[in-house]
Amino acid sequence: MKAEEYPFVQELITDKTGQVLKVVLEFEEYQRLLEAIEDEGLYRAMQAVTSETPLKRNEALAELEQP
């Protein structure tokens, strides 16, 4: 395995058998990956509720205040 074969990867840290143990990324690339994961999670959450009826603002606030 070579780091050049993977996007964002600066370095692969392997054990004696060549199994990848760690991946070194630039911090900015790491942040971009986190944002992409968060965006995907938001998209999936939005898709899960497409059939639900939206709440009015006061109803939503009341829902948030419930234990």
N, C-alpha and C positions, 0 to 999 in steps of 0.2 A: 504494500500500500504506500502511496506517495501523497503527501499533503497537497500537491498540485492537482490531484484528481478530485478534490473536494472544494466546493465554493466556500469562501470565507476562511478556510483553515490556513493558519500560518505554520503550524508545526504539529506533528503527531508524536505522542510519547508512547512508546511500546515497551512490552516486556521482552525477555530474552527470546521468546518464540515468535515475536512479531505481532502479538495481539495488541490492539490499540487500548491503552489505559486512559489516556487523556488527550484532549484536543485544545490547542492554544489558538485563540482568536484575538483580533484587535478588539478593544472595548467597544468601539463604535459599531462594529459588525455584530457583536454580542447584543448590543442594545437593539439593533435592527431586527435580529432574530426574535428577541423577546416581544417587540412590537408586533411582528407578524403573527406570533402565537396568540397574543392578546386579541388581535383583530379577528383571527380565525375563531376564537372562543366567543367573541361578541356576535359574529356572523351566525354561528351555530345556535346561540341562545335566541337570536332574533328569529331564526327559521323555526325553532321549536314552539314559538308562540304566535305564529302567523294566523292560526285559526281562532285565537282568543279575541274577545271583544276588548278594545282599549278602555282603560279606566279614565274617568275625568280626574282632573288634578286633585280635587279634594278627596276623592275616593282613594287615589294612589297614596296620598299623604296619610290617610287613616290606616291603610294597609301597612305602611311602614312603621306606624306607631304601635301596632299590635305585637304582643310578646311572642 
